[in-house]
Amino acid sequence: MILCDTGILITIGDRREPKHHAYRLAISGYACPLLTTWAFLTEAMYLTHRLGGWRI
């Protein structure tokens, strides 16, 4: 299992992030699942909300 923090959550979720494609490529090769904590998820949602929300 791999624990991911706020930076990874935001980067893989936002295509406008400069390292989005590099992170997506890197995690696609992992055999283990990515896990996070409520604290990292809460921080990611707070930061994306302050930037105008997550655009779908």
Backbone as JSON Lines, residues from 0, in Angstrom:
{"i":0,"aa":"M","n":[0.85,-1.17,0.0],"ca":[0.0,0.0,0.0],"c":[0.9,1.24,0.0]}
{"i":1,"aa":"I","n":[0.44,2.28,-0.65],"ca":[1.19,3.53,-0.75],"c":[0.29,4.65,-0.23]}
{"i":2,"aa":"L","n":[0.8,5.38,0.75],"ca":[0.05,6.49,1.33],"c":[0.33,7.76,0.53]}
{"i":3,"aa":"C","n":[-0.71,8.39,0.02],"ca":[-0.51,9.62,-0.75],"c":[-1.04,10.81,0.05]}
{"i":4,"aa":"D","n":[-0.35,11.94,-0.12],"ca":[-0.7,13.14,0.63],"c":[-1.51,14.1,-0.23]}
{"i":5,"aa":"T","n":[-1.73,15.29,0.29],"ca":[-2.55,16.29,-0.37],"c":[-2.04,16.66,-1.76]}
{"i":6,"aa":"G","n":[-0.73,16.83,-1.89],"ca":[-0.15,17.22,-3.18],"c":[-0.46,16.24,-4.28]}
{"i":7,"aa":"I","n":[-0.35,14.97,-3.99],"ca":[-0.64,13.95,-5.0],"c":[-2.12,13.94,-5.34]}
{"i":8,"aa":"L","n":[-2.98,14.06,-4.34],"ca":[-4.42,14.07,-4.6],"c":[-4.81,15.21,-5.53]}
{"i":9,"aa":"I","n":[-4.28,16.39,-5.27],"ca":[-4.61,17.55,-6.09],"c":[-4.01,17.41,-7.49]}
{"i":10,"aa":"T","n":[-2.78,16.95,-7.57],"ca":[-2.1,16.86,-8.87],"c":[-2.74,15.82,-9.78]}
{"i":11,"aa":"I","n":[-3.11,14.66,-9.26],"ca":[-3.73,13.67,-10.14],"c":[-5.18,14.0,-10.46]}
{"i":12,"aa":"G","n":[-5.79,14.87,-9.67],"ca":[-7.17,15.25,-9.91],"c":[-7.35,16.47,-10.78]}
{"i":13,"aa":"D","n":[-6.29,17.22,-11.01],"ca":[-6.38,18.47,-11.78],"c":[-5.45,18.41,-12.99]}
{"i":14,"aa":"R","n":[-6.03,18.3,-14.16],"ca":[-5.24,18.19,-15.4],"c":[-4.41,19.42,-15.7]}
{"i":15,"aa":"R","n":[-4.74,20.53,-15.06],"ca":[-3.97,21.76,-15.3],"c":[-2.65,21.79,-14.53]}
{"i":16,"aa":"E","n":[-2.5,20.91,-13.56],"ca":[-1.26,20.86,-12.77],"c":[-0.1,20.43,-13.68]}
{"i":17,"aa":"P","n":[1.04,21.1,-13.56],"ca":[2.18,20.79,-14.44],"c":[2.65,19.34,-14.4]}
{"i":18,"aa":"K","n":[2.57,18.68,-13.28],"ca":[3.06,17.31,-13.17],"c":[1.95,16.26,-13.23]}
{"i":19,"aa":"H","n":[0.76,16.67,-13.67],"ca":[-0.39,15.77,-13.71],"c":[-0.07,14.49,-14.49]}
{"i":20,"aa":"H","n":[0.4,14.63,-15.71],"ca":[0.63,13.45,-16.57],"c":[1.76,12.58,-16.02]}
{"i":21,"aa":"A","n":[2.79,13.19,-15.48],"ca":[3.9,12.42,-14.9],"c":[3.42,11.61,-13.7]}
{"i":22,"aa":"Y","n":[2.59,12.21,-12.85],"ca":[2.08,11.49,-11.68],"c":[1.14,10.36,-12.1]}
{"i":23,"aa":"R","n":[0.27,10.65,-13.06],"ca":[-0.66,9.61,-13.53],"c":[0.1,8.43,-14.12]}
{"i":24,"aa":"L","n":[1.13,8.72,-14.89],"ca":[1.95,7.66,-15.48],"c":[2.66,6.87,-14.39]}
{"i":25,"aa":"A","n":[3.19,7.55,-13.41],"ca":[3.92,6.88,-12.32],"c":[2.99,5.96,-11.52]}
{"i":26,"aa":"I","n":[1.81,6.44,-11.16],"ca":[0.94,5.61,-10.32],"c":[0.26,4.49,-11.12]}
{"i":27,"aa":"S","n":[0.19,4.62,-12.42],"ca":[-0.43,3.54,-13.21],"c":[0.42,2.27,-13.18]}
{"i":28,"aa":"G","n":[1.72,2.41,-12.87],"ca":[2.59,1.24,-12.81],"c":[2.67,0.58,-11.45]}
{"i":29,"aa":"Y","n":[2.0,1.15,-10.44],"ca":[2.04,0.59,-9.09],"c":[1.12,-0.63,-9.0]}
{"i":30,"aa":"A","n":[1.61,-1.67,-8.37],"ca":[0.78,-2.85,-8.14],"c":[-0.04,-2.69,-6.86]}
{"i":31,"aa":"C","n":[0.38,-1.78,-6.0],"ca":[-0.3,-1.55,-4.72],"c":[-1.35,-0.45,-4.86]}
{"i":32,"aa":"P","n":[-2.39,-0.5,-4.05],"ca":[-3.38,0.59,-4.08],"c":[-2.83,1.85,-3.4]}
{"i":33,"aa":"L","n":[-3.33,2.99,-3.85],"ca":[-3.02,4.25,-3.19],"c":[-4.04,4.47,-2.08]}
{"i":34,"aa":"L","n":[-3.56,4.84,-0.93],"ca":[-4.43,5.13,0.2],"c":[-4.14,6.53,0.7]}
{"i":35,"aa":"T","n":[-5.12,7.11,1.35],"ca":[-4.93,8.42,1.95],"c":[-5.65,8.45,3.29]}
{"i":36,"aa":"T","n":[-5.55,9.55,3.98],"ca":[-6.24,9.7,5.26],"c":[-7.29,10.79,5.13]}
{"i":37,"aa":"W","n":[-8.2,10.84,6.08],"ca":[-9.21,11.89,6.08],"c":[-8.58,13.26,6.15]}
{"i":38,"aa":"A","n":[-7.47,13.37,6.88],"ca":[-6.82,14.68,7.01],"c":[-6.31,15.18,5.66]}
{"i":39,"aa":"F","n":[-5.69,14.3,4.87],"ca":[-5.2,14.72,3.55],"c":[-6.36,15.02,2.61]}
{"i":40,"aa":"L","n":[-7.39,14.21,2.67],"ca":[-8.56,14.44,1.82],"c":[-9.24,15.76,2.17]}
{"i":41,"aa":"T","n":[-9.38,16.03,3.46],"ca":[-9.99,17.28,3.9],"c":[-9.18,18.48,3.45]}
{"i":42,"aa":"E","n":[-7.86,18.4,3.58],"ca":[-6.99,19.5,3.15],"c":[-7.09,19.71,1.65]}
{"i":43,"aa":"A","n":[-7.12,18.63,0.88],"ca":[-7.23,18.75,-0.58],"c":[-8.55,19.43,-0.98]}
{"i":44,"aa":"M","n":[-9.64,19.04,-0.34],"ca":[-10.93,19.65,-0.65],"c":[-10.95,21.12,-0.25]}
{"i":45,"aa":"Y","n":[-10.36,21.46,0.88],"ca":[-10.28,22.85,1.32],"c":[-9.48,23.69,0.32]}
{"i":46,"aa":"L","n":[-8.33,23.18,-0.09],"ca":[-7.49,23.95,-1.02],"c":[-8.13,24.1,-2.38]}
{"i":47,"aa":"T","n":[-8.75,23.05,-2.9],"ca":[-9.39,23.17,-4.21],"c":[-10.62,24.06,-4.15]}
{"i":48,"aa":"H","n":[-11.33,24.05,-3.03],"ca":[-12.48,24.94,-2.88],"c":[-12.03,26.41,-2.9]}
{"i":49,"aa":"R","n":[-10.93,26.7,-2.23],"ca":[-10.41,28.07,-2.2],"c":[-9.97,28.54,-3.59]}
{"i":50,"aa":"L","n":[-9.64,27.61,-4.47],"ca":[-9.22,27.95,-5.83],"c":[-10.38,27.95,-6.81]}
{"i":51,"aa":"G","n":[-11.59,27.8,-6.32],"ca":[-12.75,27.84,-7.2],"c":[-13.4,26.48,-7.36]}
{"i":52,"aa":"G","n":[-12.97,25.51,-6.61],"ca":[-13.56,24.17,-6.69],"c":[-12.86,23.3,-7.71]}
{"i":53,"aa":"W","n":[-13.3,22.07,-7.75],"ca":[-12.74,21.1,-8.68],"c":[-13.59,21.1,-9.92]}
{"i":54,"aa":"R","n":[-13.01,21.42,-11.03],"ca":[-13.76,21.46,-12.29],"c":[-13.82,20.08,-12.92]}
{"i":55,"aa":"I","n":[-15.01,19.68,-13.28],"ca":[-15.2,18.34,-13.85],"c":[-15.36,18.45,-15.35]}
